[in-house]
Amino acid sequence: MLDWYIYPLAILAGILAGIVNTLAGSGSLITLPMLVFLGLPSNVANATNRVGVVMQNIVGATTFYRSGKLNLSSSHWLIIAAIPGALTGAWAASSLGEAQMDIIIGVIMVVMLFVILFEPEKWLRQHSEVSEGRPSIWILLIFIGIGFYGGFIQASVGVLTLAALVLGMNYSLAHANAIKLILVLVVTLVAMVVFVNENLIEWGPGLLVALGQSIGAWLAARFATRSQNAAIWTRRLLIAVVVIAIFQFFGLLDYILAAVGLA
């Protein structure tokens, strides 16, 4: 039986994750530790975390759609490319070394941080400049890789997706955020088919965190569609999330928390 205070903590963690995931990505850096704190093994927490991701992306995408900010033109190619990657990534989640994957992701996050910092004009553009028709084979391969990563571990897949859409496809950050929600939703649903088949999802804790994530996604999507400064604040949040992800994937976060007596 869980202590009473665990329930509001799980919902609060979900709200924070829903806001972070909708505007930037890497909200799973909040919810995964919470699910482990609830007593789930890491592989079960990794699978259970997808319940909240699905719910928040449905809520976020619906909010973007109702505000007229969801335009799927040319993005269906990217979604289709991500599906086989997601299936493969979910299947590999229980067999590949997580420590090696963390190092690779950490390196990617370091590179991405410099890109975000030194190319602000691309991140803050107000209008998308997307070419019509099928994207290049290299872009499609990138999204197959994003699908694989999303199926494998989920954390920071939103950051990778935003970077690919903004820098590789010339989307505005607002447009990229809306497309990101749809793409991550599809990738997560595909991965969940594998995890459900492997009986790795604990639905009780998953739905508890999902409630909070849905609230956070609604709040963040309303902000992103109504605020004129949404791109500026989203980029700032993205930088903060990437820095935290770098510390997390290189194991520096645990070291710092231990040094200050919080771990």
N, C-alpha and C positions, 0 to 999 in steps of 0.2 A: 504493500500500500504506500503510495507516494505521500509525502508531507504536503499539507495544504498549500504552503507557499510556492511549491513547485509549479502549480497550475498557472497562477498569474505571471510568474517568471517566464514560463514557456510561451505564454501569449505575448508578453512584452518583447521577448527575443524575436518572436515571429513578426511583430509590428516593425521593429527596427530592421529586420532582414528584408521585409517587404518593401520598405522605403528604399533601402540601399540597392536591392536587386532591381527595382523598377527604374531608378534613376541612373545607376552605374553598373552594378553587378557585384558578385562576391558576398552576397548576403548569407550564403552557406557557411562562411567563416564564423557567423554568429550562431546559426541553427545547428550545425553539426556538433560543436562542443556541447550545446544545450541537450541534444538528444543523447549524447554519450553520458552527460551528467544525469539524465533520467534513467540511466542504467542499461542502455542498448550497446551491444558490441559495435565496433567501428564499422564493420561491413553492413550490419543491419541499419545502423544510423545513416550510412551513405545511401542506402536504398530508401529508407523511410523518409528521408529529407525531401525526396522527389514529390511526396504528396502535397506539401506546402508550396513547392515550386509550381506545380500544376495549377493549384488554386489561385495563387497570386498572379500568375501570368494570364489566366482567364479574366480575372477582375481588372488587371491593368490594361489588357488589350481591349476589353469591352469599353472601358472609360475613354481610351484613346479613340476608339471607333465612334462613340457617341459624340465626341467633340469634333469629329471630322478630320482628325490628325493621323488616321491609319490609312496609308496608301500602299497597297501590296504590289504595285506594278513593278515588274522585273525581278521581284524578290522571290517568286515561286521557284526559280531555278536554284537559288541558294538553299531554300528549305528542302527541296528534293535531294540536293547533293548531301545535305547533312544527315539524312535518314539512314543510309547504309553505314555511315560513320558511327552514328548513335548505337545502332544494333551491335556493331563490332566492339565498341567501347564498353557497353554494358556487359557483354559476354566476357570481356577481358578483365572486368573490374575485380574479379575474385582470384585472378591468376598472375597479374603483373605486380612488380614490386612498387609499393607506394612511395618508398623513400627515394628511389631513382626518379619517379615521376615528379615528386616535390621539387627536386633540384632543377629539373628541366623547366618546370612551371616558374620557379623562382627566377631563373635566367630570363625567361620570356617577360616576366613582370618588370624586371630591371630595364630591359630594352624598351618596353612599352612606356615606362615612366618618363624616359628621356624624350620619346616621341611626343607624348602628351604635353610635356613642358615646353618643348622647343618648336612645336608647330601649332600654336594656338589658333591661327587663322583658319585652319581646317576644322578644328573642333567647335569654333564659334560661328561658323557660317550659318546664315539664316535660311538658306534655300538649298535643296538638294540639286546636284548636277549629274543625275544618273543617266547613263546611256541606255537606250532602248535595246531590246533583244537579249540574246544569251550572253552572259558574262564570259570572260576568257577562261580557258581551261585551268589557268593558275588560280584564279579566284574560286572556281568550283572545287579545286583540290584543297584550297585553304578551308573551305566550308565543310568538306568531308572530314578534314582534321578537327575542326571545331565540333562537328557532330560526334566524332570519336571521343574527344575529351569530355564533352557534355555527358555522354553516356557512361564514361568511366568514373568521373568523380564530381562533376557539376560545379564545384566551387570555382569562381572566377570565369566561368564560361561566358557570362554576360559582358565582362570586360573585353575578352578576346573578340566576341561578336561585334561589340561597338567599334573596336579598333579596325576590324576588317571592313565594316560598313562605311565608317567615316573616312578612313585613309585609303582603302582599296576600291570602294565603290562610289566615293564622293557624295555620300548622304550627309544631310545636316544632322546634328546631334539629336534634335527633336524627332526627325523622321527615323533615324537609326534606332532610337529608343523604342519606338512603336514596333518596328520590324523585329527588333531583338526579342520582344515579348512573344511574338508569334513563333519565331524560330526556336527559341528555348522551350516553349510549350510543346511543340511537335517533337523535338529531341527528347524531352523528358517523358512524354507519353510513350514514345518508342522504347526508351530504356525501361520504363515501368513494366512493360509487357514481359521483359526478361526477368526483372526482379520479382514480379508476382509469380511467375512460373517457378522461380527458385525459392519461393516462400520466404523472402527476406524482408518483407515490409510489416512493421508493427503499426496497425492502423490507428490505435488509440492515441499514442503520442504524436503520430504524424498529423492527425486531424486537429489536435490541440494546437500545435505550432502553425498549422495551415490557417486556422482562424485568425491568428495574429497577422500572418503574412498577407492575408486577403485585405485586412484593414489597412495595413501599411501600403500595399499596392494601390489601393483606392486613393489614399491621401497623396501619395507621390505622383500618380497619374494626373490628378486634378491640378496639382502644382505645376507639373510639366506642361500642361495644355493651357494654363491660364496666366502664368507669370512671364513677363517679357524678359526677365533675367534668368529664365530656367536653364539656358545653355551654359551661362557663366557658373551658376551654382552646381549644375550637374558635373561640369568639368572639375570644379574644386573637389566635389565629393569623389569623383573618379580618381583624382590624384591621391586623396587620402586613403581610399580603398586599396589602390595599387601598392602604396607604401606599406600598409598593414599586411597585405598579401605577401610582399617580399619578406617581411620579418617572419610571417607565419611559415612560409614554405622553406625558408632556410633555418628554421628552428630558433630564430633570434628572439621571438616573442616570449617563449617559455623562459629563456635565459634572463630577459629583462624583468619579467614578472617575479622570477625567483630571486633576483638581485634586490628587488624592492620589498620582498617579503610577501608577495601576493600569490605565490604558487608554492 
